[in-house]
């Protein structure tokens, strides 16, 4: 097993923890959007909020992309298992 496969398997084994993390990122994004209405441009707080937008966007891309990839990978594996099941002819025996 290659190093890349090991990393992907480790990330995909934690796929269910991505859902709460994405929810937290969504709440933080909503709070940030609300606070942007009260911040004045060119202030230190506004600059920090802009950096925070970048961090939240990076989090969404990283964790959302990982969640999407692992879900797609799991669906492809299930489809492959289903194809093997139909090719063996066991499906006809089940009916």
Secondary structure as GFF3:
##gff-version 3
##sequence-region A 1 95
A	DSSP	alpha_helix	3	13	.	.	.	ID=ss1
A	DSSP	alpha_helix	16	36	.	.	.	ID=ss2
A	DSSP	alpha_helix	44	59	.	.	.	ID=ss3
A	DSSP	pi_helix	60	64	.	.	.	ID=ss4
A	DSSP	alpha_helix	65	87	.	.	.	ID=ss5
A	DSSP	alpha_helix	90	94	.	.	.	ID=ss6
###
